Each structure stands twice: as C-alpha cells, then as structure tokens.
Amino acid sequence: MTTTRHSAEAALPSPAAGDPYLLASTTRANRAARALWHVVYVLLFRPSPRPLHAWRAALLRLFGARLGKHAHIYPRARIWAPWNLHAEDVVAIADDAVVYNPAPISLGSHSVISEQAYLCAASHDYHDPAFPMTSAPIVIERYAWICARASVQMGVTVHEGAILGLGGVATADLESWSIYVGVPARRVKARPRRV
C-alpha cells in the first residue's frame, strides 16, 4: 500500500488575482514615504547618541511630525508614520516603545510613553471577508503615563493624569487622574493630582 504525503501548502488554493488579502492597506504614496522614513530611521535616527533629542525631533519634523519643545524621543523608539504624530511640549517616548500610527496619535504635554509600550492606532475588520485595515486616533492627554509593556488600542483616549500600569491593555477610555492595571485595564484607584 502506498501513501501520498501532502504538504499544507499543496492543500491551499493558489491566490487569485482578485484576492483582497493581496491588496495594499495604504496608498502607494504612503508606502513610499514610509520607505524613505525607514531609511532615515536606520541611518540617522536609531544610531544617534541618546542625548541628541533635538536631532531626532528635527528628523521627525522633516517627515511632518508636530512636536513641541523638549520632546525626548529616544533612539530605539519606533514611529511608523511621523506625519501622524503630534506631541506637545515636554513629552517622552522611551526606547523600544512602538507608535503604530496609521491614524493620528496625539501626546499631551508631560506625557510619558515608557519602554516597550505599544500605541496601536490600527486593526483589521475581521467581519469583512477582505480583512481591510481599520484605524482610529489615539489621544494621550497631559501628564498621562503609559507604563512599560502597556498597550493602548485604537480609538482610546487616556485622559489627563491617568496611568496605565505595567503590561496593561487599554481597550476603552481611561478616566482622568486614575490608575489602571490588567487586561483589559480596570481602574484600581485614584492618582494624586500634583499639578
């Protein structure tokens, strides 16, 4: 008796020319701008010494970012689309933080995005067979803190002074001057207001 082995790939139909999964989620101009940004990021942004915040801010501004004074954006921070980043005065985006911003992301003054935090302003419509990308803005208001490894989903506003604790996931708006933890994030207590 002979058995025939079939690989998983052989069992899948080949994609048709009209397969919506093969369609680009962004425009050609957007992809070209991101490719150019990636070259600048790799050659000039990422290798820059940590204290050169003004240099990195200037590079981001060249690509359309709107940044206030004293923006401390560290060299290993990853910004997907600088033209969709708006940061007021005295903000910080730490090393290894990811700002995935197909939609605008706004950071209020004195807000902090800690190491490995993830601001995700896009997803996919899983109800649609074409699985298109969807996006919505994220707003991080003044004095808010997104702690290390925490994530903020698209369409969420983190109100003034709110804290999203270590590894927390904000799936809905966070109230002002409150501390949130967990997955999904839940309010655990008030934060003292000192400003």
N, C-alpha and C positions, 0 to 999 in steps of 0.2 A: 504494500500500500504506500502510495506517495502522498506527501503533504506539501502544500504550497504555502509559503510564508508571504504575507502581505505586509508591507510597511504601513504605518499610519498615514504617511503622505500619499501612498497609492490609493488609499480609500477616500481621500478627499477630492472633490471635484476641482478641476483647474478653474481659476478665477476667470470670469467672463469679462470682456472689455468694459461692460457697463457696471461692474461690481462697485457699489457705493463705498465699500470699505477701502477702495483704492483711490478715492477722491481726496484731494488735499483739504485739510481743515481750514487753511488760511490762504490768503491771496499770494500770488507769485511775488508781488512787491514786499509783502510782509516776510516771506521766506528769504528773499534776497537781503532785506535789512537785517534779519536775524543772523544770516550767514556772515555778513560783514561785521556785525556786533561780536559774533563769536571769535572772529579773527582778532579783533581789537582786545577782547577779553583775554584770550590766550596769550597774546604777545605783549600787551601793555598793562592790563588791569590786574590780572592774577599775579604776575611776578613782581608787582610793585611792593616796596617795603611797607610794613604795617602802618607806620606813622604818616604815610602820604595820603591822607584822607582827601585833601583838596585836589590832588592829581586824579584820584578815582572819581571824585564828584565831577571834575571837568570832563572826563571821558564820558560819563553817563549823560551829562548835559549836551555833549556833542550829538548824542543819539536821542535827544528830546526829553530826557528826564527833567522834571521841575523840582529842584532841590533848594531848600533854604540854607541859611548859614550853618556852619558847624555840623554838617551831615557826616557822621562817622560810619562809612561803609567799608567794611574790611575786605581784604583782597580775595578771600575764598568765598565771599558771598556770591550767590548766583542769581542774576536778574535776567529773566527770559526776554523781556521787551522793555528796554529803558524808557521808551516813549510813553509807556503806560504806568510810569512810576511818578507819584507826586509825594514829596516829603517836605514837611515844614522844617523850621529851624530845630537844631539840636536833636536829631534822630540818630539811632544806631541800628545797623544791620550787621550782625556778627558773622564770623567765619562759618562757612558751611550752611548758613541759612539759605533757603530757596524761596525766591519771589517769582512764582509762576504766574505771570500776569498777561494772558491774552486779553483780559479786561482790566480796566484801571484799578490800581491799588494805591490808596492814599494813607499816608502815615502822618499823624498829628505830631505837634512839637513835643519833644521829650519822650517820645515812644521808643520802645526797645524791642527789637526782634533778636532773640538770643540764638546761640549756636544750634544748628540743625533744625531750627524751626522751619515750618513749611506753610507758606501762604499760597493757597491753591485756588485761583480765580477761574478755573475751568473744570469741566467734566464731560461726560458724553450722555446723550439721550438714549438710554437703553430701551425705551419704549418704541423707538423708531428703528425699523429694520436696517436703515442706513447707518445707525450709530453715530450721528453727527456730533461734533464738539459743540458744547454749550458753554457760555461764560457769563459771569456776573461780577460786578465790582466788589472789592473788599475795602472796608474802612477801618483803620486802627486809629482811634481818637487820641487826643493829648494824654500824656502820662500813662498810657496803657503799656503793659509788658506781656509779650508772648515769650514764655519761658522755653528753655531748651527742649527740643524734640516735640514741641507742641505744634498742632496743625489748625489752621483756620480755613474753613471751606468757603466756596464762592457764595457771594450774596450776604455774607455775615458782616455786621458792624460790631466791633469791640469798642464799647463806649468808654468815655473818659475815665482814666484811672483804673480800669479793670485789669485783672491779672488772669492769664490762662496758664495754669501750673504745668510743671514738667510732664511732657507726654500727653497732655490733654488735647481733646479734639473739639473745637467749637463748630457745632452744626447749626447753631442759631445765635442770635444777637446776645451779647453779654452786657449785663447792666453796669452802670457807672459805679466806680469805687467798690467793686465786689471781687472776690477771689473765686475762681472756678477751677475744678480739677476733674479728671476722669474722662471716660469715653462712653457716651458723649459727655461733654463737660457739664457739670452741675455746680450751682452756687453753693459754697460751703460757709462763707462768712463775708462780712463787710471788710473793706480795706480802709484803714485810717486815712483821712484826707489831710494832706500836709501842704497843699499849695493854695 
